[in-house]
Amino acid sequence: MKKQFSILLLPLLCVFVTYSQDTLQAVKVISKNKGLQKSSKITANTTLVTSKELLKAACCNLAESFETNPSIDVNFADALTGTKQIKMLGLTSPYLMIAEENIPSVRGASQAYGLSFTPGTWIESIQITKGAGSVVNGYESISGQINTELLKPINNIPFFLNFYGSTDARFELNTHFNAKISDKWTSALFVHGNTRTGKNDMNDDGFLDNPLAKQINILNRYQYYNAEKGLVSFINFRYMNDKKQTGELDFDPDKDKGKTNFWGSEINTERFDVSSKIGYVFKDMPYQSIGFQNAFNTHNQESYFGLNQYNIKQSSFYSNLIFNSIINNTMHKFATGLNFSYDKYQEFVNVNDYSRIDNSVGAFFEYTYDNDDNFSLIAGGRVDSHNRLGLFITPRLHIRYNPWEKGVVRVSAGRGKRSANIFAENQSLFASARTFNILDTNGKIYGLDPEIAWNYGLSFNQKFTVFGRNADAGFDFYKTDFTNQVVVDLYTPTATPGTHQVLFYNLNGKSFANSLQVDFNIELAKHFDLRTAYKYYDIQTDFLSGRSERPLQAKHRFFANLGYETPNVDKGKQWKFDFTYNWMGQQKLTETASNPLEDRLLVYSPSFSLMNAQITRTFSSTFEIYFGVENIGNYRQEKAILGNENPFGSTFDASITYAPIFGQMNYAGLRFKIK
């Protein structure tokens, strides 16, 4: 019996995705030895990114974990902070549900920089689901879900060390310590630190290409595991302090803060998290389980951008109770439960106070039918009561059908609703001379209404062999239609020539995002794999000045990744080679026609290519070194900061960023383990 319950509890430790159908299938999926895994038996269009895939690039944090993944687009947030922004289906991260072990994590105050607060070495796997996600995790997901699973103390190694350094003066150290406290308790301590001390200005515009930075990040995890009683639980304590300084090369915050001597910015964030999870599998009913999640965190950001000051503190509590069982037999499963969330925002933009309290309570039910062969269906719904969004219903549907061997068709549809945190999500615009104007005043969130969208998806994938080699090809098409959206308008000109603004207002008309992705992957030879993907986006919004493409979004993108490993035959000694190519088509740029000639940009950016490569040498099962190059072709945006010679003037703008600023970057590192 003890062995039986050990097997039943394993899915609770490494949940593939929170759909009730999929938890019992987690072990089968994770046992494969591929960096990216897609199961033809999972109902939703989900990709599993394993720790093996994360080692293929300079994965220093979660924001940098998607370089070799065609499902996620990695963009450049601005020309100053070095922050990378991710998109799925052409929509930015606020439209994604981003969770850490199925607890919402990057949201609210942390939207701009939160992805950089999870070190890459802490990550065990990432699950990426396209389209409307599960109702179990909430109502906010519109374009997809990203869930990160951290390393579990029960199966972690006693000691891990990772050191990283790069030519952009960034250095990073990660150490993991793992200890068995008793037969049932295990503890892990993760310590991360990174710094950038050197000033780089590769394009000679007088501004730092990357910020000076310091971060300390500590996570202490405790895990309880009792197979006899069917219990597993986690308790996590975490502290993070992150400091960034950017701006002109000669900016000194002790002398120049709040003055017009030199333009500069500091972004200081302190965060504290406490969370717990407990799961119980009923001893006499192994198909039945109950889980309880709780999380409390405080996120305090104090920042200024030139003369613009932005401070936000968010205190949050989240609780989720989930019950899983069956109806008559295991072909019919269900998950039901309750959610509660509380968010207190203390937000100040210059002298304006936008503080508020948001809270919601919701109930969900999700039914799963799976004939264990060629058909499965997940139909879910939830009812939520929110003090600002009101009472509303969220329906979601996912269907999988295998029409023939190794072929799978998936269909999905669902509704999402969210509050737009307009300042936290658009902090890059503070690094400009734009004035901020909110046109609507009757709504309950900054005077605006909540965002509501429907997402519909269709995908197909077929596995086959070519000259005896494994291959697969497929496509997916997703359509997102906004019933209401908070429009961020950078197009509408001001009444005063030579001045610039950003307008926030409720959608009056249509806004949609159409996404098409075509994939082809093949094993060219043993241990030699090729991945390719082409993506087409049609994203348009009705602005006050008329319908237009969404700015800084390439319509056409192409992705290719080559990976090769030498056979591992001599005590773990091995070479690993990885090469990634990205081509990005032209992007619509923000309107600059009213600027002086020297501060104007073309209507569209030029198309360009980026190439990254990494080589890893494994000397044994405990020691390896790696080195690589990002942006091999040294491509840089020609003019990254408008008005750089007069940063307090009316044309200054560091937010129109479509390409790298720094150029080619070389890096190297080592990994050491004690097993």
C-alpha positions in Angstrom: 0.0 0.0 0.0 2.9 2.4 0.8 4.3 1.9 -2.7 0.9 2.5 -4.2 0.4 5.9 -2.5 4.0 7.0 -3.3 3.0 6.6 -7.0 -0.3 8.4 -6.5 1.4 11.4 -4.8 4.1 11.9 -7.5 1.8 13.8 -9.8 1.1 16.3 -6.9 4.9 17.0 -6.8 5.3 17.6 -10.5 1.9 18.7 -11.9 2.0 19.0 -15.7 -1.0 21.3 -15.8 -3.9 21.9 -13.4 -6.7 20.4 -15.5 -8.2 17.5 -13.5 -7.6 15.2 -16.5 -3.9 15.7 -16.7 -2.6 15.4 -13.1 -2.5 11.6 -13.2 -0.7 11.7 -16.5 2.1 13.9 -15.3 4.7 11.2 -14.7 4.3 9.8 -18.2 5.0 13.1 -19.8 8.0 14.2 -17.6 9.8 10.9 -18.1 10.7 11.7 -21.7 14.1 13.0 -22.4 13.3 16.0 -24.6 13.8 19.7 -23.9 10.4 20.6 -25.3 7.6 18.1 -24.8 4.1 18.0 -26.3 1.9 15.1 -25.5 -0.8 14.0 -28.0 -3.0 12.8 -25.0 -3.2 16.2 -23.2 -6.4 18.1 -24.0 -5.1 21.6 -24.0 -2.4 22.9 -26.4 0.4 22.7 -23.8 4.2 22.6 -24.2 6.4 21.4 -21.3 9.8 23.2 -21.1 12.1 21.0 -19.1 15.3 22.0 -17.2 17.3 20.4 -20.1 15.9 23.0 -22.4 16.7 25.9 -20.0 20.4 25.0 -20.2 20.5 25.7 -23.9 20.9 29.4 -23.5 22.0 32.1 -21.0 18.9 31.5 -18.9 19.6 33.9 -16.0 15.9 34.4 -15.1 12.4 33.5 -16.1 12.2 36.4 -18.7 15.2 34.9 -20.5 13.9 31.3 -20.4 12.1 31.4 -23.7 14.8 32.1 -26.2 14.7 28.6 -27.7 10.9 28.3 -27.6 8.8 29.2 -30.7 5.6 29.6 -28.7 6.8 32.7 -26.8 8.0 35.9 -28.4 10.8 37.8 -26.5 10.8 41.5 -27.1 12.6 44.5 -25.8 10.7 46.6 -23.3 12.6 49.8 -23.6 16.1 51.3 -24.3 17.1 51.8 -20.7 16.1 49.1 -18.2 17.4 46.0 -20.1 14.1 44.3 -19.3 12.8 41.7 -21.8 9.1 41.5 -22.4 7.3 38.3 -23.5 4.3 37.9 -25.7 2.0 35.0 -26.6 -0.4 35.1 -29.5 0.9 38.7 -30.1 -0.4 39.9 -26.7 1.9 41.1 -23.9 2.3 39.4 -20.6 -0.6 41.2 -18.7 -2.9 39.1 -20.9 -1.2 35.9 -19.7 -1.9 34.1 -16.5 1.7 33.7 -15.1 1.9 31.4 -12.1 4.5 29.8 -9.9 3.4 26.3 -8.9 -0.1 27.2 -9.9 -0.2 30.3 -7.6 -0.6 33.6 -9.6 2.8 35.4 -9.4 3.5 38.0 -12.0 0.6 40.4 -11.7 -0.3 43.9 -10.6 2.7 45.8 -9.4 5.2 43.1 -10.7 4.0 43.1 -14.3 7.0 45.1 -15.7 9.9 43.4 -14.0 8.4 40.4 -12.2 9.7 37.8 -14.8 13.3 38.8 -13.9 12.7 38.0 -10.2 12.8 34.2 -10.7 16.3 32.9 -11.3 16.6 30.3 -14.1 18.5 27.8 -11.9 15.5 27.5 -9.5 13.2 26.3 -12.3 12.4 22.6 -12.7 10.0 23.0 -15.7 7.7 25.5 -17.4 4.3 24.7 -18.7 3.0 26.9 -21.5 -0.7 26.6 -22.5 -2.0 28.6 -25.5 -5.5 30.1 -25.4 -7.9 30.4 -22.6 -6.6 28.4 -19.6 -8.2 26.4 -16.9 -10.9 28.0 -14.7 -9.2 26.4 -11.7 -6.5 29.1 -11.8 -8.8 32.1 -12.1 -10.6 34.3 -14.6 -7.8 36.6 -15.9 -6.1 34.4 -18.5 -6.9 35.6 -22.0 -4.1 34.6 -24.4 -2.6 31.7 -22.4 -1.1 30.5 -19.2 2.6 30.0 -18.1 3.2 28.0 -15.0 6.6 27.6 -13.5 7.5 24.6 -11.3 10.5 25.1 -9.0 12.9 22.4 -7.9 11.4 20.2 -5.2 13.4 19.5 -2.0 12.5 15.8 -2.0 14.4 15.1 -5.2 17.0 17.9 -5.3 20.7 17.3 -5.0 22.6 18.3 -1.8 24.6 21.1 -3.4 24.6 23.1 -6.7 26.8 26.0 -7.8 26.4 28.1 -10.9 28.6 31.0 -11.8 28.0 33.3 -14.8 29.7 36.3 -16.4 29.2 38.3 -19.5 30.8 41.0 -21.5 28.0 43.4 -20.6 29.6 43.4 -17.1 26.9 41.2 -15.6 27.9 38.6 -13.0 25.7 36.0 -11.3 26.1 33.4 -8.6 23.6 30.7 -7.7 23.9 28.2 -4.9 21.4 25.6 -3.8 21.6 23.6 -0.5 19.4 20.7 0.2 19.1 18.7 3.4 16.9 15.9 4.8 15.6 17.0 8.2 13.7 13.7 9.0 12.1 10.8 7.3 9.3 13.0 6.1 10.7 16.6 6.1 13.2 18.0 3.5 14.5 21.5 3.2 16.1 23.5 0.4 17.9 26.9 0.5 18.3 28.8 -2.8 20.6 31.8 -2.8 20.9 34.0 -5.9 22.9 37.2 -6.5 23.6 39.2 -9.6 25.2 42.5 -10.3 26.2 44.7 -13.2 28.9 47.2 -12.3 30.3 48.4 -15.7 28.9 51.2 -17.8 28.3 50.3 -21.4 27.4 52.7 -24.2 27.9 50.8 -27.4 25.9 53.2 -29.6 27.5 56.4 -28.3 24.2 58.1 -27.4 25.4 59.1 -23.9 23.0 56.7 -22.2 23.7 53.3 -20.5 22.7 50.4 -22.8 22.0 48.3 -19.7 21.3 49.4 -16.1 23.7 49.2 -13.3 22.1 46.6 -11.1 22.2 44.5 -7.9 19.9 41.8 -6.8 19.8 39.4 -3.9 17.2 36.7 -3.9 16.7 34.0 -1.2 14.2 31.2 -1.1 13.8 28.7 1.7 11.5 25.7 0.9 10.2 23.0 3.3 8.5 19.8 2.0 6.6 17.2 3.9 5.9 13.9 2.3 4.0 11.0 3.9 3.1 8.3 1.4 1.3 6.2 4.0 -1.2 8.9 4.9 -1.4 10.3 1.4 -0.1 13.7 2.3 2.3 16.1 0.7 2.9 19.8 1.6 5.2 22.8 0.9 6.1 25.8 2.9 8.1 28.6 1.2 9.7 31.8 2.5 11.3 34.2 0.1 13.0 37.6 0.1 14.1 39.6 -2.9 15.8 43.0 -3.2 16.5 44.4 -6.6 18.1 47.8 -7.5 18.6 49.3 -10.9 20.2 52.6 -12.0 20.1 53.8 -15.6 20.2 57.0 -17.6 23.0 59.2 -18.8 26.6 58.0 -18.3 27.4 60.9 -16.0 24.3 60.7 -13.9 25.0 60.5 -10.2 21.9 59.9 -8.1 23.4 61.5 -5.0 23.8 64.8 -6.9 21.4 64.7 -9.8 18.2 63.0 -8.6 15.2 65.4 -9.1 17.4 67.8 -11.0 18.0 68.6 -14.7 21.8 68.2 -14.7 21.7 64.7 -16.1 18.8 62.4 -16.9 18.7 59.3 -14.7 16.4 56.7 -13.2 16.4 54.3 -10.2 14.1 51.4 -9.7 14.3 49.8 -6.3 12.1 46.8 -5.5 11.8 44.8 -2.3 9.6 41.8 -2.1 8.7 39.2 0.5 6.6 36.1 -0.1 5.2 33.3 2.1 3.2 30.5 0.6 2.0 27.0 1.5 0.5 24.1 -0.3 -1.0 20.9 1.1 -2.4 17.9 -0.9 -4.2 14.8 0.3 -5.0 11.6 -1.7 -7.9 9.7 -0.1 -6.5 6.3 1.1 -9.4 4.2 0.0 -10.2 6.3 -3.1 -7.0 6.9 -5.0 -8.8 8.9 -7.7 -9.9 11.5 -5.1 -7.8 14.3 -3.7 -8.0 17.7 -2.1 -5.5 20.5 -2.3 -5.3 23.8 -0.4 -3.0 26.7 -1.5 -2.3 30.0 0.3 0.1 32.8 -0.5 0.9 36.2 1.0 3.3 38.7 -0.5 4.3 42.3 -0.4 5.9 44.1 -3.4 7.3 47.5 -2.8 8.7 49.5 -5.7 10.1 53.0 -5.3 11.3 54.5 -8.6 11.7 57.6 -10.7 12.4 58.2 -14.4 14.0 61.6 -14.8 11.5 64.0 -13.2 8.6 61.4 -13.3 8.2 59.6 -9.9 6.4 56.3 -9.7 5.9 54.4 -6.4 3.8 51.3 -5.9 3.3 48.9 -3.0 1.1 45.9 -3.4 0.1 43.6 -0.5 -1.7 40.5 -1.6 -3.3 37.4 -0.2 -4.4 34.4 -2.4 -6.2 31.2 -1.3 -7.4 28.3 -3.5 -9.2 25.1 -2.3 -9.4 22.3 -4.9 -11.3 19.0 -4.8 -10.7 16.3 -7.5 -12.8 13.2 -7.9 -14.7 11.1 -10.5 -18.3 10.6 -11.6 -19.0 6.8 -11.7 -15.7 5.9 -13.3 -12.3 7.4 -14.2 -13.5 8.4 -17.7 -15.5 11.1 -16.0 -13.5 13.4 -13.7 -14.2 16.8 -12.1 -12.4 19.5 -10.2 -14.3 22.0 -8.1 -13.3 24.6 -5.4 -13.2 28.1 -4.2 -10.7 31.0 -4.8 -10.2 34.2 -2.7 -7.9 37.1 -3.5 -7.1 40.4 -1.8 -4.9 43.2 -3.2 -4.1 46.4 -1.5 -2.4 48.9 -3.8 -0.6 52.1 -2.6 0.2 53.7 -5.9 1.5 57.2 -6.6 2.3 58.8 -10.0 4.1 62.1 -9.2 1.6 63.8 -6.9 -1.4 61.8 -7.9 -2.7 59.0 -5.5 -4.2 56.0 -7.2 -4.4 53.7 -4.1 -7.2 51.2 -4.0 -8.2 47.8 -2.6 -9.4 44.9 -4.8 -10.9 41.7 -3.6 -12.8 38.8 -5.1 -14.2 35.5 -4.2 -15.1 32.8 -6.8 -16.3 29.2 -7.2 -15.4 27.0 -10.1 -16.3 23.6 -11.6 -14.4 21.7 -14.3 -15.6 18.5 -15.9 -13.3 16.2 -17.8 -14.2 13.3 -20.1 -11.4 11.2 -21.4 -11.9 7.8 -23.1 -8.1 7.0 -22.7 -7.9 6.7 -26.5 -8.7 9.3 -29.1 -11.0 11.9 -27.5 -11.1 14.1 -24.4 -13.0 17.2 -23.4 -12.7 19.7 -20.6 -15.6 22.0 -19.9 -15.3 24.5 -17.1 -17.0 27.5 -15.6 -16.6 29.8 -12.7 -18.6 32.5 -10.9 -16.8 35.4 -9.3 -17.8 38.4 -7.3 -15.3 41.3 -7.4 -15.6 44.6 -5.7 -14.7 46.5 -8.9 -15.5 44.0 -11.7 -18.9 43.0 -10.3 -20.5 39.5 -10.5 -19.6 37.6 -13.7 -19.3 34.2 -15.2 -16.2 32.8 -17.0 -16.7 29.8 -19.3 -13.8 27.7 -20.8 -13.8 24.7 -23.2 -11.0 22.5 -24.5 -11.4 19.5 -26.9 -8.9 17.0 -28.2 -9.4 14.5 -30.9 -7.0 12.0 -32.4 -8.4 11.3 -35.9 -5.7 8.8 -36.8 -2.4 7.5 -35.4 0.0 10.2 -34.2 -2.3 13.0 -35.3 -4.1 15.3 -32.9 -6.7 18.1 -33.4 -7.4 20.6 -30.6 -10.1 23.2 -30.2 -10.5 25.7 -27.4 -12.7 28.7 -26.5 -13.0 30.8 -23.4 -13.6 34.2 -21.9 -11.2 36.3 -19.8 -11.7 39.4 -17.7 -9.1 41.6 -15.9 -8.3 44.9 -14.4 -5.7 46.9 -16.4 -3.0 48.3 -14.1 -2.2 51.0 -16.6 0.8 52.6 -14.9 2.5 49.4 -13.7 2.1 47.7 -17.1 3.4 50.7 -19.1 6.3 51.9 -17.0 8.5 52.2 -20.1 6.5 55.3 -21.1 7.7 57.1 -18.0 11.1 57.3 -19.7 9.7 59.9 -22.2 8.4 63.4 -22.3 4.9 62.2 -22.8 2.0 63.4 -20.6 -0.4 60.8 -19.2 -4.1 61.4 -19.8 -7.1 59.2 -18.8 -10.1 60.2 -20.9 -12.8 58.0 -19.3 -13.8 58.7 -15.7 -17.0 56.6 -15.0 -15.3 53.2 -14.6 -14.1 51.8 -11.3 -10.4 51.2 -12.2 -8.6 54.5 -12.8 -12.0 55.6 -14.1 -11.8 52.9 -16.7 -13.9 49.7 -17.3 -12.5 46.1 -17.0 -11.0 44.4 -20.0 -13.0 41.5 -21.4 -12.0 39.3 -24.3 -12.9 36.0 -26.0 -10.2 33.7 -27.3 -10.8 30.9 -29.8 -8.2 28.4 -31.0 -7.7 25.5 -33.4 -4.5 23.4 -33.7 -3.3 20.3 -35.5 -0.1 18.3 -35.1 1.1 15.2 -37.0 4.0 13.0 -36.1 5.7 10.9 -38.8 9.1 9.6 -40.1 11.3 10.9 -42.9 14.0 8.4 -44.1 13.7 6.7 -40.7 14.0 9.9 -38.7 11.3 11.2 -36.4 9.5 14.4 -37.4 6.4 16.4 -36.8 4.5 19.2 -38.4 1.5 21.2 -37.5 -0.2 24.6 -37.1 -2.3 26.5 -34.6 -4.6 29.5 -35.2 -5.9 31.7 -32.4 -8.3 34.6 -32.5 -8.7 37.1 -29.6 -11.7 39.5 -29.7 -11.9 42.2 -27.1 -15.4 43.2 -25.9 -13.7 46.0 -24.0 -10.0 46.9 -23.8 -8.1 49.7 -22.1 -6.5 51.3 -25.2 -3.0 52.7 -24.8 -2.9 55.3 -27.5 0.4 56.7 -28.7 -0.9 57.8 -32.1 -3.4 60.6 -31.4 -1.5 64.0 -31.6 -1.8 66.7 -28.9 -3.4 70.1 -29.5 0.0 71.7 -28.9 2.5 71.0 -31.7 5.8 69.6 -30.5 4.4 67.9 -27.4 3.5 64.3 -26.9 1.0 62.3 -24.9 -0.2 58.8 -24.0 -4.0 58.4 -23.8 -5.8 55.7 -21.8 -9.5 55.1 -22.7 -12.1 52.4 -23.1 -12.3 50.8 -26.5 -14.8 52.3 -28.8 -15.0 50.0 -31.8 -13.0 46.8 -32.4 -9.7 45.3 -31.2 -8.5 41.9 -32.1 -5.4 39.7 -32.3 -5.1 36.9 -34.9 -2.2 34.6 -34.6 -1.0 31.8 -36.9 1.9 29.5 -36.2 3.2 26.8 -38.5 5.8 24.3 -37.1 8.1 21.7 -38.6 10.6 19.7 -36.5 12.8 16.8 -37.5 15.6 14.7 -36.1 18.3 15.3 -38.8 20.5 12.6 -37.3 20.9 10.9 -34.0 21.2 13.5 -31.3 20.9 16.3 -34.0 17.5 18.1 -33.9 16.0 20.9 -36.0 13.0 23.0 -34.9 11.4 25.6 -37.2 8.4 27.9 -36.9 6.8 30.7 -38.9 4.4 33.1 -37.2 2.0 35.6 -38.6 0.2 38.2 -36.6 -2.7 40.5 -37.5 -3.3 42.7 -34.5 -5.4 45.9 -34.9 -7.2 48.3 -32.6 -9.6 51.2 -33.2 -7.8 54.3 -31.8 -9.3 57.8 -31.7 -7.4 58.5 -34.9 -8.7 55.4 -36.6 -7.9 51.7 -36.9 -4.2 50.9 -36.9 -1.8 48.0 -36.2 -0.6 47.6 -32.7 2.8 49.3 -32.4 6.1 47.4 -32.0 4.6 44.1 -33.2 6.1 42.3 -36.2 3.6 40.8 -38.5 6.0 38.1 -39.7 8.5 36.1 -37.6 10.6 33.0 -38.3 12.3 30.8 -35.8 14.9 28.0 -36.1 16.9 26.1 -33.6 19.6 23.5 -34.1 20.7 21.3 -31.3 23.4 18.6 -31.3 24.9 16.4 -28.5 27.7 14.0 -28.8 27.0 10.5 -27.4 27.4 10.3 -23.6 29.5 7.2 -23.4 32.5 8.1 -21.2 31.5 8.8 -17.6 29.3 11.7 -18.4 31.8 13.5 -20.8 29.9 15.2 -23.5 29.7 18.2 -25.9 26.5 20.1 -26.5 26.0 22.6 -29.3 23.0 24.9 -29.7 22.2 27.5 -32.3 19.0 29.7 -32.5 18.0 32.0 -35.4 15.2 34.6 -35.2 14.0 36.8 -38.1 11.6 39.6 -37.3 9.8 41.5 -40.0 9.1 45.2 -39.9 7.2 46.7 -37.0 4.9 49.7 -36.9 6.5 52.4 -34.9 5.0 55.2 -32.8 4.2 58.4 -34.6 7.2 60.8 -34.6 6.3 63.0 -37.7 5.9 66.1 -35.6 9.4 65.8 -34.2 12.4 67.7 -35.6 14.1 65.8 -38.4 16.9 64.4 -36.2 14.4 62.9 -33.8 12.1 61.3 -36.4 11.7 57.6 -37.1 10.4 55.8 -40.1 6.8 54.6 -40.1 8.0 51.0 -39.9 11.2 49.5 -38.5 13.5 47.5 -40.8 13.4 43.7 -40.6 16.4 42.1 -39.0 17.9 38.8 -37.8 19.3 37.7 -34.5 21.5 34.7 -33.9 22.5 33.1 -30.6 24.8 30.1 -30.0 26.1 28.1 -27.0 28.6 25.3 -26.5 28.6 23.2 -23.3 31.3 20.9 -22.2 30.3 18.3 -19.6 33.4 16.8 -17.9 31.4 14.5 -15.6 28.0 14.2 -14.0 29.0 16.8 -11.5 30.9 19.5 -13.5 30.4 21.4 -16.7 31.3 24.7 -18.3 29.5 26.6 -21.0 30.1 29.6 -23.2 28.0 31.4 -25.8 27.3 34.4 -27.9 24.0 36.4 -28.1 23.4 38.6 -31.2 26.2 37.1 -33.2 25.6 39.5 -36.0 26.0 42.5 -33.6 22.7 44.0 -34.8 21.7 47.2 -32.9 18.8 49.6 -33.2 20.2 52.6 -35.1 18.5 55.3 -32.9 17.2 53.9 -29.6 16.6 57.1 -27.7 14.9 60.1 -29.3 16.0 63.5 -28.0 19.0 62.0 -26.2 21.0 65.3 -26.5 18.2 67.1 -24.7 16.6 64.5 -22.4 14.4 67.0 -20.6 13.1 68.4 -23.9 9.8 67.7 -25.6 11.0 65.0 -28.0 12.8 62.7 -25.4 11.5 59.1 -25.7 13.3 55.8 -24.8 10.2 53.6 -25.2 10.3 53.0 -29.0 12.5 49.9 -28.9 12.2 47.2 -31.5 15.7 45.7 -31.5 18.8 45.1 -29.3 20.6 48.1 -27.9 23.8 46.6 -26.6 24.8 44.5 -29.6 26.9 41.3 -29.5 27.2 39.8 -26.0 29.6 37.0 -25.0 29.2 35.0 -21.8 30.6 32.0 -20.0 29.8 30.0 -16.9 30.2 26.8 -14.9 28.0 24.4 -13.0 29.1 22.2 -10.2 27.0 19.6 -8.3 27.4 17.4 -5.3 25.0 14.4 -5.7 
